[in-house]
Amino acid sequence: MAAVAKLKTPTPEAVEKEEEVLIHVRYQPNAEIFSIDLCPDGVSPRDWLNRLLEMASDRYQMLAGGRGFFRLPRSRYDAILSRGTK
């Protein structure tokens, strides 16, 4: 018996998900930032978090255990990143 696999064309939602950027934030017990992903050179973790919250707070999700993350479309991430270099 032979199995035949059919390839599906990705949906627009699947393509958009592939182009998302995840930025994880980890906090210390006193609410200071322990680590934050993709922090640009020359920008403090606190300033990076403030910029992300200012421009994409609707994309932030708080998690248990002192963690959270931003799930950003690539274009929005690029806009936030370029804001600090102008």
N, C-alpha and C positions, 0 to 999 in steps of 0.2 A: 504494500500500500504506500502511495506517495502522498506527501503533504504539500500543499501549494499555499504559499503565503501571498497575500495581497497587500501591497503598499498603499498606505493612505496618504493623501495630501494633507499637510499640516493646516490646521484651522488658523485664522488670524489671531485667536486668543493664544494658541500654542506658540506661534511665532513671537508674539509680544512677550510672553513669559520667558522665552529664551533670551530676550534682550533686557531683562531686568538686572539691576545691580542690588545686591544685598549688603548692607552695612550693619554689622553687629556691634552693639554697645554692651560693655560689661561694667557693672558698678561695684564699688567696694561697699561694705556694710554701712559706712557713713555717707553714702550717696555720691562720693567722689568717683570720677571715671577711672576704672582700672585699665580698660583698653577700649579703643574704637577703631574699626577697620577703615582702611583707605584714607587715613588722615594725610593731607598733603604736607610736603616738606615746608617747614617754617610756620606751620599753623599748630597752635596748642590743641590738645584733645578737647578742652572746654570750648575754645573758639570754633572748632570744627562741629561739635555738637550743637552749639548755638546757631551756626549758619544752617545746619541741616534742619533744626527745629523751626527756624525762621522761614525757610523756603519749602519745607516738605513735612510739616508736622502732621498733615493728614495721611502720610505714608508711614508713620511710626507705630510700631506695635510693642507694647510692654509685655514682657514675659516674666514668669516666676523666677526666683533665684537671682535677682539683681541683674537681669539681662533684658535687652530689647533689640529691635532691629528696624531698619528702614528698608522697604522694598520699593525701589525707584525704577521707573523706566529709564533706559540708557540716556535718552535725550534730556530728561530732567536732571539726572546726575551730572551730565556734561555741563549743563547750564549752571548748576550750583558750583561745580568745580571751577568753571571759568570766571565766576563772579569774583573770586578772591584773587585772580591773577591780573585783573584790569587795573 
